[in-house]
Amino acid sequence: MEACTGEGARLPAQTTDSLPRWRGGLVLYLDFDGVLHPENVWCRPGAGPSVVSPPGHALFEHAALLARCVEPYPALRIVLSTGWVRVFRSVRKAARHLPPDVRRRVVGATFHGRMDPRRFQSLPRGVQVWGDVCRRQPAAWLALDDDDTGWPAVCRDHLVRTDPVLGLSAPAVLVELQARLAAMHRLEGGWP
């Protein structure tokens, strides 16, 4: 585990001020847009979220694929690093869009109610994730996200970057995620 300080990794005080209920273990930080479906998603009043473009795609079209990827690793927990938590104002409400086998693994989010939402949203995703890593102290972690802008150098080796349209289903991304999950679990205690 890298130190939670140092060049390029300094965090605002609000990201380290409250400890999550679930700490340690093996964690996958999960974004939704650009990972489980294309990144161009809008939430319309009265209609809810929908994929705006490109045509022919659906919300959470790759969620079953994620479920298959994590299924061999029962100790893996998921922390939501998606803006859906702020939009729905609840980890539980955001997670209910996931398949039951994935939803059961969700232990929290990078955003919590004691944070200033505007300040949190102004931070690059990688800094948001790093703040949670510093609070949660996972033994090992990966982040699945299509946005690699502004990630602290200390976090870049933990990022599996997805294609903004194909998300997790891009063949190279899928192979990388599967290999990185397997390696993380082998290092952490002999899991398959």
Protein Blocks (a to p, Z undefined) as FASTA:
>chain_A
ZZfedehiaccfklmmpccfbgghjdddddfehplpcfbdcddehklpadfbdehiaehk
lmmmmmmmmmmmmmbccddfbfklmmnopaklmmmmpcfklmmmpgbdfbdfkbcfklmm
mpcfklmmmmmmmmnopabdcdddfbfghiafklmmmpccddfklmmmlmklmmmmmmmm
mmmmmmnnopZZ
